[in-house]
Amino acid sequence: MLPLWEIFALLGLGLCAGSLGGLIGIGGGVITIPVLSILFGKDIHLAQAASMNVVVFVAVPAAIRHLKQGELPRGLLKYIIPFGVIGIIVGVFSSNHIPDDEMMLIFGIFLLYVIVVNILKLLGRKRETTHDEAKISIGRGASVGTAAGFGAGLLGIGGGLITVPLAQHICRLTLPHAIAISSGLMCFTSVIGAVVKNATLHTITDNASGETLRLAEAFQIALWIFPTAIIGAWMGARLTHVLPVKWIRVVFVIVLMIGAAKMLWSSVPELIAL
């Protein structure tokens, strides 16, 4: 059983990650993984497993909502899903063979990408484009699905930050359709990715304790995060048109800057060794 303070902290983390996700359309893993790794001192692979378990419960309701609203392009989804599933399996196995320091470096660099994207949005220099007609083909679906699935599996995130821009540029989808495709893809990749990560977690050793990572601990962490994450996402989505999202995005960028700095700094010994 987790200590009482940790349970309340995880509930708070879920609420914060879910609220930010609902407000500005980002995945909870971008928040939960750095916080679990840096503030809670959890192994980054354990944090990824917990994050992927949470995504399972968040992706399905979102996809159902998009399906009911008629925003889900099913013709493209049938091409993206198989390659996305293959990609996330390969991504998870690749992640499992990357040492903690190098994994922190990779995730820190990814956070820098997210920071740049959000700063460009704040400055008004990254505008969402609209398209007259979607480009649907097995080749385009394979490109989006493979890249998004592999990135999600490697980083332990939902993958929306990868899927949405790729679907817009490669498949020429509008932003609502790209978001819907991302949610639909995560219904499959998040489940498969979580199962593979959970099944292989015992093969990874925690550098701090020297012990193999325990699946039970990943489940415990996810158990206390996902209820408030779902509530937070619902609240955030409703508050999108009420609160000043611009200033919320500023806070989000600052938080990510701190997380990226800490992750990159922790990987300095690894960089020196290279």
N, C-alpha and C positions, 0 to 999 in steps of 0.2 A: 504494500500500500504506500502510495506517495505521501510525503509530509503534507500537512494541511496548507502551509504557506505556498507550497508548489502547486497544489490543486487550484487555489484561488488565483495564483499567477498565471496558470495555464488558461483558466476561464477568461481572465482579462486579456490574455494574448489572443485568444480566439475571437473575442469581441472586437478588438482593435483591428486584427487582420481582416475579419469579415466586413467590418464597417468601411475600411479603406477600399476593399475590393468592390463593394457595392457602390461607393461614391465615385471612384475614378477608374473602375474596370480593370483591376489588376488581380493576379492570382495570389492567394494567401501564402503560398510557399515562399514568395519573395520576402515576406515579413517573418513568417514563423521559423524558417530555417536559420537565418542569421541570429535571431533572438535565442532560439534553443541552443545554438552552437556557442554564442558569445556570452550571453547572460546566464544561461542555465548550465553551461559547461558540458553540454551533451556532445558526443561524437557526431560529426556532420552526417555520417551515413545513417545513424540512428535518427537524427533530425529529419533526414530525407524520407526515411521509412514512415515516420509519424505523419509527415506532410502529405505523402502520397495516400495514406489511409484516409486522411481528412478530405482530400480532393474527391474521393469516390462519392461521399455524401453530398457534396456541393455541386458536382457536375450534372448529375441526373435531373434534379429539379430545374436547373437552368435550361437544360436541353428540352425538357417537356414544355417549359414556358415558351421557348422559341418555336417549337413545333406547333403549338396551339395558335400562335400568332402568325403562322404561315411564313416565317422568316428562314426556315431551314431548307437549303437546296439539297434535296435528297439525291438528285442525279450525280452531284459531285461527291456527296458523302460516301456513296458506295465505292468510289475509287480511293478515297482518302483513308478510310478505316483500315483495310488490310495492310497497307504500307505503314500506317501509323502504329499498328499493333506490332509489326515486325521491328519497326524503328525503336519503340520503347523497350522491347525485350533486349535488343542489342545495346541500347543506352544504359539500361540497368546493369547488365553484366560488365559493360565497360567501366561504369562508375565503381562497381565493387572492386575492381583491380587497381583503382587509383588511390594512392596513399592520402591520408587526411590533409597534409600540408598542401599537396598539389590540388586536391579537391577544393580546399579553401581558396586557393589562387584562382581556379577556374570560376568558382561561384562569385568571387570578388570582381572579376573581370565582367561577368554577366551583369552584376549589379551596376557597374559603370555604364554599361549599355542602356540599362533601364533608366539610369539617372539622366543620361544625355537625351534620350527620347522625351522624358518628362520636362526637361529644361527647354527643349525646342518647342514643346507644346505651350509652356508658360510664356515663351517669347513670341508665340504666334507664328513660328516659322515652320511648324510641321502641321500642315492642314490635311484633313482627311479628304481623299479624292472620291469622286463619284464616277461610275462607269455605266455606259449605256447597255452593255451586254456582257454576261459572264462567259468566260472561256472554260468550257468543261471538256476534259479529255483524261484518259487514263494516265498519260504522261505528266500532265500538270498535277493531277491528284496524287500521283506517286511522289512527285517532288515535294509537295507540301506535307503529305503524310509522313514520309520518311524523315525529313528534316525536323518536323515538329515532334514526332514520336521519339526520335533519338535525343533531341535536346531535353525533352521532358524527363526521359529516363535517366540521362546523364546527370541532370541537375536536381531531380526529385521534385519537380514542380508540375503544375497542371499543364503548362505549355501554351496558354493563351497569348502570352507576350511574344511567342514565336509564330504560332499558327495564324493569328489575325493579320499581321503585316504581310506574311507570305501569301495568304489567300487573297489579299487585296491586290498584290503586285503580280503574282503568277496567274491566278485564276480570274483576275479583274472583277472581284466581288465588291459590292458596296460594303461599308463598315457594318451595318446591321447583319447582313448575310455572312460576313466573315466571322463576326462574334458568334453567330448561331452555329456555323460550321465548327468553330473551336469547341463550343459546348457539346455538340453532338459527337465530335471525335473523342473528347475527354471521357464520355460515358463508357467507351470501350478501352481506351488506352490507360485511363486511371485505374480501372479494375485490374487489367492484365499487369500493369506496372507495379501496382501494390502487391499483387499475389507473388510476382517474381522477386520483388525486393524483400518481402517478408520471408519467402522460402529460402533465400540465400543470405539472410542477415547473419546467420550463425557462422558463416564462413569469414566474416570480417572481424578483426581484432581491434578493440579500443586501445589506442596508443597510451592513454592516460593510466588505465588500470591493467592493461595487458590481458584482459579477459575478452572472450568473444561476445559480440553484441547479442542482447536478449530480445526476442520477439515480443515477449510479454511487456517489456518496458515501452517499446514502440506503440503497442496497443493502448497501454495506460495513458501515455501522453496524448495520443489521438482521441481517446475517449473523453478527455476533459477539454479538448480544443474544439471539436467539431460542433457540439450543441450551440455554443455561444458564437462560433464562426457563422453558422447558418442564420442565427438571429441577427448578428451584426450585418451580414450581407443584405438581409431583408430591410433592415433599418437604413443602411447606407443607400440602397437603391431608391428608397422613398424620400431620402433627404437630399438627393442629388440636385433637385431643382429648388431647394430651400437654402442650403448652406453655400457659402462662397467657396466653390470647388477649387478656385485658383489658389487660395491660401492653404487649403487642405493639401493640394499638390505640393506646395512649398514645404510644408511640414514633412510630407512623404519623402521628398527629395533629400531633406536634411537627415532624416532617419536613415535612409539608404546610404548617404555619404558616410555616416558614422559606421554603419555595418560594413560597407565596402572597405573603408580605411582599416578597420580592425582585422578583417579577413585577409586583406593583402599584406598587412604588417605581420600577421602571424605566419605568413608563408615566406617571409624574407629569408629565414635560414635555408629553406628549400631552394630559393632562387640562387643564393650564394653557393650552395652545393653544386648547382648546375653549372 
